[in-house]
């Protein structure tokens, strides 16, 4: 056995990579198995024994066959009705209950259920669903297509969770509690959740639940975004430092109780997996717990297992159990960051000063994960290099121990916890306020956009060579090799000589992004939004759905748009302007154009409130105003007066780029179109691109207007299955009678029109995902 341990020492990483490659090949494309050849060549270069080359090859091929078998099972339709069991991954938000259930074969299914009454919601919230069996009547549905190429993909999420599909539940009937050995742990986690809610001050509940039991549902969205901007979101996740602290405290407690060290080790080995389940079972928790388990087992049997081998063994077990986990962001970041610290230990060992070493620990982790962060989130926090130096020790050695200590005190009959809360709560509130202040500048976020796979390979090549040069103490070369590729990637969008017009799928609303050649200017017309109606308190979502935050901003950031030169709000309707405030919070906006009189409408209040926090100019525009950037002219054709009366006072913009003409009409209706025909007969004749007015309603796109403009391509911006039946069938038939090609964002997804030297390319996001 000792011979085998020594044989595989420092070599488990190659087996981990082999299994990772095979998982990717099974889930994405068999062509990825070509990476296995590259891995074998690298193993040969590293002069591994031939037995390792054989084992690595057969490990990759064998795991690929296993994963392919598992993946094929996921495509089989779910048989319903059936008795399903809730996992511990579920959430009640408003009237919706969503999460994962398992069938009799242990296969994972994603389910959604619309709660029928307030009483039913109270009943569901009051019980621990994890481990409970329910008789389920429903139907399997396909995952929704992302709003655009940078949007959340439900299909990829299900793949990462190894889930078979989505079940829309029509009827949910409780059958009984399960008898799994995990049930007591699920129940204990639920009791701790309720206990924290009952004993902690309301301002501290969300943090305590996140730090102690890994429940992050209640963390305020704005606070979470503030942590993201500072690059310290990981502090809300239970990770290696948490596990190390809990392990140390528990081990020392056992020793103080006069329990022998060997017995304490065995007890800790048994307790840690239970702690991982109670703490939520996130990848970072299991990674930390499994590594500690391997090292403790090795010491118990007097084997010498290095940290990198323990980490690789943990990785292998994780992927073998759930191959889709390689696509989970938390899994990727957790293992990459830990590997970066393990393999850069020689670099970190050169510095004995605490603050310098803290900076380099942050630097090493951030540098290794930054291409991955750009790939998933399109931006990284520049302030994180400094913020982590202070906040990591603060959370690890002050805030976390205080939460652990107070949790213990809340179980004691004496009011010690109240005294601690009296001192701690105002200090913690002051820290939160401080975080909100320092996170405000938008410029601390570097947002070059989403890298393609080729760019990802290029950026990671520079990162690995940088680490090699740092290890060789060639600091200047390392910095240059790290920074120059990042700069090139940052400016690559400024080399594009095409005009791009994107109709972003924001549901029932408008949002158009215009990027001029070489990114000379970016113009955004409207930002989508929702018409919100009053509803009963129990039906309200804990986190309201925001079109601006969840669709528009990700599209802008995915494109690498860090500033908007002109933000046009065509008129004061919620489905055009409600998302604008979110854009102002996340992107630098130089000036905003509005139609005269529209800012007095109540729907504009939140936007105007956010506008006061910026240096953005607010300008009313009307017919006759224009500006020019290079070969592109923007001209307002409407409105002609300053009295705002609604849809027919929408800002109408004509964009002329060389000979190409595009017309954007907001929610203009029949009367407005008739006025345009009279005023601009020749200018409107035979345009290239038309954004049809008012989402294609029956009151817009009159025959005279369609005949005059006769666009080569028309776009209806309307949500799928919207309550207004936009675009109206009569309007669609009208365009078809003139043989005008058209598309609807709700059906086709985001529509990107690219103009290159007179040639026009139209790309629809649904075609990307459904090809």
MOWOCOR-V199849 format. One record per pair of residues at least 24 apart in sequence whose C-alpha atoms are under 7 Angstrom apart, sorted by the first residue. I is the first residue (numbers start at 1). J is the second residue. Records with the same first field share a line. If there is no record, write none. Layout:
I: J, J
This chain:
9: 305, 309
10: 308, 309
12: 309, 312, 313
13: 309, 312
14: 56
15: 56
16: 312, 315, 316
18: 56, 59, 60
19: 59, 60, 63, 316
22: 60, 61, 63, 64
23: 64, 67, 323
26: 64, 67, 68
27: 71
67: 323
74: 163, 164
75: 164
78: 140
80: 137, 138
81: 136, 137, 138
82: 135, 136
83: 133, 134, 135, 136
84: 133, 134, 135, 136
85: 131, 132, 133, 134
86: 129, 130, 131, 132, 133
87: 130, 131
88: 130
93: 541, 542
94: 538, 539, 540, 541, 542
95: 539
108: 162, 163, 164
109: 163, 164, 165, 166
110: 163, 165, 166, 167
111: 166, 167, 168, 169
112: 167, 168, 169
113: 168, 169, 170
118: 538
128: 187, 190
130: 186
131: 177, 178, 183
132: 176, 177, 178
133: 174, 175, 176, 177, 178
134: 172, 173, 174, 175
135: 172, 173, 174, 175
136: 169, 171, 172, 173
137: 169, 170, 171, 172
138: 167, 168, 169, 170, 171
139: 167, 168, 169
140: 165, 166, 167, 168
141: 166, 167, 168
142: 166
145: 766
147: 505, 749, 750
148: 505, 749, 750, 765
149: 765
150: 554, 555, 558
151: 551, 554
159: 324
160: 324, 325, 327, 328
161: 324, 325
162: 322, 324
185: 274, 277, 278
186: 278
189: 213, 278
199: 410
208: 403
210: 236, 237
211: 236, 237, 238, 400
212: 279
213: 278, 279, 280
214: 238, 279, 280
215: 280
226: 435, 436, 439
229: 381, 439, 445
230: 381, 383, 384, 387, 439
231: 381, 384
232: 384, 388
235: 395
238: 284, 285
239: 284, 285, 288
240: 285, 288
241: 396
243: 288, 289
269: 293
283: 330, 331
284: 330, 331, 334
287: 314
290: 314
308: 342
333: 369
336: 368, 369
337: 365, 368, 369
340: 364, 365, 368
341: 365
347: 471
358: 389
359: 385, 389
362: 388
367: 463
368: 463
371: 456, 459, 460
374: 449, 450, 451
375: 450, 451
378: 447, 448, 449, 450, 557, 558
379: 445, 446, 447, 448, 449
380: 445, 446, 447
381: 444, 445, 446
382: 444, 445, 446
383: 444
442: 586, 587
447: 557, 560, 562
448: 490, 560
449: 557, 558, 559, 560
450: 558, 559
459: 485
493: 518, 519
494: 518, 519
498: 754, 755, 756
499: 754, 755, 756
500: 752, 753, 754, 755
501: 752, 753, 754
502: 751, 752, 753
503: 750, 751, 752
504: 750, 751
505: 745, 746, 749, 750
506: 547, 551
507: 718, 719, 720, 746
508: 575, 717, 718, 719, 722
509: 575, 576, 717, 718
510: 575, 576, 717
521: 565
522: 564, 565, 566
523: 564, 565, 566, 567
524: 566, 567, 568
525: 567, 568, 569, 570
526: 568, 569, 570, 576, 577
527: 552, 576, 577, 579, 580
528: 575, 576, 577, 578, 579
529: 574, 575, 576, 577, 578, 579
530: 574, 575, 578
531: 574, 575
546: 579
547: 579
548: 579, 580, 582, 583
549: 582
553: 583
562: 587, 588
563: 587, 588, 589
564: 588, 589, 590
565: 589, 590, 591
566: 590, 591, 592
567: 591, 592, 593
568: 592, 593, 594
569: 593, 594
570: 594, 595, 650, 651, 666
571: 595, 598, 647, 650, 651
572: 598, 601, 603, 604
573: 603
574: 603
580: 607
581: 606, 607, 610
589: 616
590: 616, 617
591: 616, 617, 618
592: 617, 618, 619
593: 618, 619, 620, 621
594: 619, 620, 621
595: 620, 621, 622, 650, 651
596: 620, 621, 642, 643, 644
597: 642, 643, 644
598: 644
622: 651
631: 657, 658
632: 656, 657, 658
633: 657
648: 672
660: 688
661: 687, 688, 689
662: 687, 688, 689, 690
663: 689, 690, 691
664: 690, 691
665: 691, 692, 693
666: 693, 694
667: 693, 694
668: 693, 694, 700
669: 693, 694, 699, 700
670: 699, 700, 701, 702
673: 705
677: 705
684: 708, 709
685: 709, 710
686: 710, 711
687: 711, 712
688: 712, 713
689: 713, 714
690: 714, 715
691: 715, 716
692: 716
695: 726, 727
696: 726, 727, 728, 731
697: 726, 727, 728
698: 728, 730, 731
701: 731
703: 734
711: 740
712: 740, 741
713: 740, 741, 742
714: 741, 742, 743
715: 742, 743, 744
716: 743, 744, 745
717: 744, 745
718: 744, 745, 746
719: 745, 746
720: 746, 747
